[in-house]
Amino acid sequence: MNDKTVIRGGIGVYYQSDTNNGNGQTGFSLQTGYLSGFTGGQFPSACFNDITGLTNNQCASGAPTGPYSLVNPFPKGLTTAAGPTAGALANVGQTYTQNILHYKIPRTYQYTVGIQRQLPGAIVLDVSYAGNNNRYNTTGSGFDISHVPDAAGIANQQLAMQDATFFTRQLANPFFGIPGIPTTSGIGSSSTRSADNLMNQGAYALWGGSSAGNTGWVDNDIAARIFRSDALQLSVQKRAGGDSSALGSMTFVLSYTFSKQMFWDCCISTGWQTNTGAVLKLGPDGTTGTLQTYPIKSPKDLFYWQPDSANKPQEIGFSGVWDLPVGKGRHFANSVHGAADKVISGWTIPWTVSYISGSFVGLPNAVNYCGDYTHYIDPVTGQPTGQTQDHWFNNNPKCYTSFPTNNIATFLPPRFSGNVENPASPQFNIALEKNTVIHERYRLQFRAESFNIANSPIRPGPGSTTFNNASFGLIPKVQNNFPRLVELAMKLYF
């Protein structure tokens, strides 16, 4: 704009390779899992199995050596990848993922604009905005299109909340022994299956999976996830002194960044609800509940904005470089030469002091009777204790109880929204550097530096966010960052 003011800006688009999104090779790469049991977890498969019989104990006389033992862990052989010959039946009997036809390549838009102004007193002020917008990213779980959807699926979930065994109860497997379905893994491997494995709707049941989770026929690359980062950046740079000054030559930089990282992700309820959603309404004691349905107008209704797990909103830095005023060309001993020049000239002290706030702590996934997840109340005084290493958030277990078994749609956010962050501490690094010119071709650099010279510990986050865990809401008494580190180095440039 003029000789003291500059405006800068830029934008770029970066495309992500399709191979980075976990695309599978269905039909070309298969695994044969070990079948550990046929009795609902009561006995190992080497003792009771579908080959020797569910009433014939192979372990009664010692270590078993028959089917499913260490001697013969895969009595039915290994699953063979069919390749392209299976066509649409690729992976039949097993979990299946696919990439949707209207797949969009994930991309990142990066943009920045800023103004730099030279102020009186050799001060430079720089204020800028930097943004990052990642679009068409894939969801972490995809949409389970085999799950019984909408009201019928919600009704099953309600029954499972009332009966914890609704999904896990063992039923006769109608797919057992059907030609074309592998017997070594997946739905054809046992004469019984859990109820949730048999609840997948229509023909999708042939691909196994679980009605209690997103593991049936899954649309994998749902290009809908959005990540966004916005940052305000402020920098003030000041130069003082000079080569002939008694203070030496100094440069100071003070910087501050306020940023927010958010992502728009599925699912606010569950990935199989497309037209009908549900909200969990708890009973008076919190251990029971009812799923109340509501219409879903658009698939986007399942997505919601939430703070990213790596979000660290505040960053402050103060750094500088001090060229000592001693030696040739400096204020003191500026005419030194020979061996004395090699000893006293060329000394510099750089340093940095920084503080980066901690990322957000995960919210306890439990019912809170006290109505406050953040503040711990001392049971003796009845007053908040403030945030301490023993009460990083409200970790009074009497305030919490578990959600009903097999619940969905609690609508709890995944983490605290800025009022509870992981521990952070300022870090101070300093160095002493000596550069010695040897003739015109060589330069010898000696450097002594200390990282975290104040030995300020950064503690890890709470040991657990599960209320019945002994470390619930407690900050572990360990150091998460490097302790004080001193390093000596010498480098020859030529």
N, C-alpha and C positions, 0 to 999 in steps of 0.2 A: 504493500500500500504506500509506504514511504521508506525513508532510509532507517527508520527505527521500528517499523511494524511489518510483520510478515504473517500472512495467512496461508496455511497448508491444509491439504485435504487429499484423500485418495480412497479408492474402492477397488476390491478385487473379488473374484469368484473362483472358488477352488472345488473341483469335483472329486468325489471319493470313488475309488475303484470298487466295482461290483464284487470283486473277490474278497473284500474285507468284511462282508456282511454275513459270514457264516453260512453261505449257501451250501446245501448238502449235496450228496451224490447218491440219492435214493436209488436202490436197485444195484448199485455198483460197489457199495461198501457196507457190509453188514457185520454185526458183532453177535456172538453167541454168549449170552449171560449165563452164569451158573445159577441153577435152580436150587435155592437153599432150603426150601421146605414146601410141604404139601398139607400141613396141618394147621395153617393159620399162625405159624410161628411157635407152636408148642414143641415140636420136635424137628431136628434137622432132617433133610431129605435122605441122607445116607442111612437113617434108621427106618423111616417110614416113607415110602414113595409109591408112585403109580406103576412101577414095574414089579416089585416084589410084594406089593400089597400094603394098604394103609393100616392093616392090623398085624402085620408080620414084622416084628421088631428085629432089625438086622444088627442092632447094637447090644443085644442081650448077652451075647457071649464074648464081648470084647470089641476092639476097634473094627469097624466095618470095612469090608474090602469089595463090596458089590457096587451096584449102581449109585452114582452121585458121591462115592467116597473119594478119597485122594487117589486110590488106585484107578478109578474109572469115573472121573468127574463129569464127563459128557457122554453118557451111555447111548444117547440117540444121535451122536455125531455133531458136527458143526454146521451152522447155517451157511448155505452157499449163495453168494450173490448171483442173481439170475441175469443181470445185465439188461440190455434192451429187450430181450425176448419176453419179459413179463408184461411189457406194455403198461396199461393202466393198473395192473395188479402188482406193480412193484411195491415191495415191502408189505404185502398183504399179511395180516396177522400181527403187525408191529406198528409202533408209532410212526407217523408219517408227517413230513413237513413239505410245504410247496412254496414257490415264489409266485405271487400274483402276476397276471399278465400285464397289468397297467403299472408295473413297477417303475418308480422314478429314481434316478441316480441321486443319492444324497449329495448335497453341496453345501458349501459354507460361504456366506457373504461376509466380508470384512470391510469395515469402513471407518474412517477417522477424519476429523476436522479439528483444527486448532489455530490459535493465534499466539504469536510470540512478539513481545514488546520489550524494547530496551528502555530501562528506566534510568533516572539520574543515579549517580553513585556506583557506576559499573555493575548494575543489577539487571538481570534478564529474567522476565516473567514469561512463563509458558503455560497456557491453559488449553486443554484439548479434551475432546470426547472420542472414545474408541468403542466400537461395537463389533460384535461377532454374532451372526445369526446362522445356525446350522439347521437346514430344512430337509424334509423328506427322509429323515433318519428312521431307522427301523425300531419297532417296539421291542422291548426285552422279551416278551412272551408270545406275541402274536395273538391272533384270534382263533380260539378253539371252535371250529365250525362243526365238530362232531358232537359237542355237548348238547344235551337236551336244552333248547333255548327258552328264554323268556319266562312266561308264567309257569309252564310245566317244569322247567328247570328250577325255578324259585320254589315251587311246591315241594320238589324233591329235597331241596336244601333245607326247607322248613322241617320236613320229616327227620332229616339227619340231625338237626339241632335238638329235636326231642328224643331221638334215639341215636346214641353215639355209634352204634354198630350198623346203622342203616347202610352205609357205603361199604363197610369192611366185611360184612357177613358173607360167608362162602355159599355159592350156588353151583348147581350142575352147569358145566360148560357145554353149550350147544355146538360150539365150533370144534370141539375135541374130536379128532379122528376124521375130519373132513379132508378128502384128497385135495392137494394144492396148498393147504395151509401148513406151514412148517411146524414140526413137532419139537424142534430144538429150542425155540424161543418164541416170545409173543403169546398170543391168545391160544395157540394150539398146543402149548407145552404141558398143559395140566387138564385133568378131568373136571376140576373145579376152578372157579374164578370168583373174585370178589364182586359184589353186586355193582360197584361203581364201574368196573371194567366192562360190564354188560349193558350199561345204560346209554351208551352212545347211540345217537339216533340213526335209524335207517341203516343203509349200507356202510356207514362210517364205522359201525361196530366191528367190521372186519379188520380195521386197522388198530385194534387194541385201544390203548390209552385209558383214561380214567375220567369218569363223570364228575369226580370230586376235585379235579384240577385240570389245568390247561395242558394236557398231554395226549390228546387224541389225534385227530387230523387237524393240523395247525397251519394256518396261513402265516408263514414265517416273516416275510419282509413286508410288513405293513408300513409303507413309507409315509408315516404321519407324525412321527415324533419331531419336536422342535426344541432346539437348545438355543438359548439367547444369553448373551453377556453384554452388559453396558457398564462403562467405566468413565468417571470424571477424573482427569489427571491434572494435577497442579504441580508446577516446578518453579523454584526460585533459585537462580544461580548468582553468586556474588564473587567477584575477584577483588583481592586486596593486596597491597604491597607491590613488589616487583623485584627484578633481579638485584637492584641496588638498594632496596629498602632494608632497614635494620630488622624488620619483621620477616623478611624473606618474601617469597611469592606464595600466596594462598588462594585456593579456590574452594568455595563452599557450595553445596547443592542441598536444598531442602525440598523434598518431594512428598506428595500426598495423593493417594488414590482411593476413591470410594467406588466400589463396584458391586454389581449384583448379577449373580448367575442363576438363571431359572431354566427349567425345562417343562415342556408340555407333553405329558405322557399318559398312556392308558394304564390302568383303568380306574376310574373313580369307584367303580363297583366291581364287575368282573367282565372278562373279555368275551363271554358267550352271551351276554345280554345285548340284543340288537334292537328290539322294539319295546321291551318291558324291562324296567329297572327295579331295584328294590332298595329300601332303606331299613336298617336294623333299628327297631324300637325295643329298648330293653325293658324287662320287668322291674319291679321295685327293688329286688335284691341284686340285679345286674347279671345273674347267672342264667336267666332265661330271656327269651326275646321273640319278637314277631317280625317277619319280613313284610313290610308294607310296600306294595307295588306302585309304580308310577310310569307313565308313558315316556319312552325315549324318542324324541323328535328327529334326532340326527345322530349318526355314529360319533360325531364330535362331542356329543354330550357326555361321552364316557371319558373324555380327556380333561385334564385339569393342569393348571400351572402350579409348580411347587419349587421351592429352593433346591438348587443342585447340591449334592453331598459335598462337593469340593468348594462351595461358595465361602470365600473369606473376604468380607466386605471392606475391611479397613486395612490400609497399608501406609505406614509412615517411614520415611527414610531420611537420614542426615549423613552426608558423606563429604569428604574433603581430601585435598592433597596439599601438603605443606613442603615446599622446597626450602630447605634450611638456608639461612643467609650466611653461609660459611663456604669459603673456597673461591676458586678462580671465577671472576666475573660477578661475585657476590659482595655484600656490604662489608663483611669481615674477611680478612686475609685474601683480598681479591687479586693480589699480585703473587700468590704462592706458585711455586713451580717445582718440577722434579718429583722426588719421592713424597714430599709433603703434600703436593697437589693430589697425588694418587690416593692419599690417606684421607684428607679432610674435605675434598670436593665431591659433589654429586650425591649428596644425601637427601632423601625424600621420605616423608611419612604420610602414607595414605591411610584412611580409616573409613569405616562405615558403621552407623548405628541404625538398626531397623527394627520395626515392630509390625507383625502381620497377625491380624486377629484370627482366632480359631474358626474352624468350620462348624456348622450347626450340629447339635447333638440330636440323635434319633429320639423320637417321642416314644415313651412306653406304650406298647400296644396292649392296653388294658383299660378296663373301666375305672374311672377316677371318681370315688364317692365324694371327695373333698372339693371337687370343682376347680382345682388348681394344680396343674402339672409342674409349675415353676417354683413356687415358694414353699420351703419347708417351715412348718410351725413347730416351735419348741413345745412339747407336751406339758412342760412344767410351767413356763412363763406365759404360754399362749401367744408369744410374739414371733414374728419371722426371724430366723437366724441370719438371713443373708446367705450369699453363696459361699460355701466353705468346701474344703476337700472331702469332708464327710457328708455333705449335703449339697451336691452340685446342682440338683434340682429337687423337687419334692419327692424324696425317696422313702417316705413313711409307708411301709407295706400295708398298714391298716387303711390307707386311702384307696387301695387298689383291689380289684378282683378280676379274674379272667373273663373274657367274653365267652358266651356260650360256645360249646363245641360245634365245629362245622359252620361257624357263622360266616357271613359275608356282609359287605356294604356297611362297615362301621363308620366310614367317612372320616376316620382319623387321619390327619396329615402324617407323612412319614417322619417328620423331624420338627423340632422347635423352629420358630420363625424369627430367629435373631436374638431372642431374649435369653437363650442358653447356648453358649458356644463352647467348643473344646478349649482347654487351657492354651494360653499364649504368653510370651515373655519377650522383652527387648533383647536383641542380640548385638554385641559389640565386637567388631573385628578391627585389628590394627596391624600395621606392618612397618618395618624399617627397611628401606631400600637404598642400596649404594651402587651407582653406575660409574665404572672406571673405563675411560677410553685409553686403549693401548695402541699407539701410533694412529693410523687412519683406518685400519682394516678391522680391528678387533675392539669389542666392547665386552667387559666382564661385569656381570650383574650379580650382586649378593643380595639376598632377601631373607629377612627374619620376620615371620608373621605369626600372629596368634588369632585363632578363630574362637569366638565365644570367650574372650579373655576374662570376662566377669564370671564365667562358669554359671550362667543363668539357666536353670533347668526349664525345659518345656515338658510338662507332664502329659501323659496320654489322656484321652477322654475317659468318661466313666467306664468302670469295668463291666457293667451290664446295665441294660435298660429293661430287664425282666424283673418284676417286683419280687418274685420269690427266690431270686439269686442272692447269695451272700454279699456280692460286690455291687448290688443295685445302687446306682447313684454315687458310688465312692470313686474318688480319683486314686488310681494306683500310686504307690509310693516308689515310683521309678522315673527315670529320666528318658524322655522320648527323643531328644536331640543329642548331638555329640557334646560331650563335656569339653572343657578347655583343651584346645589342641595347639601346640607350638610346633612350627615347621621352619627348618633352615634349608635354604636352597642356593645353589650357585649355578649360573648359566653363562656360557660363552657364546657371543654372537660374532659371526664372521661372514 
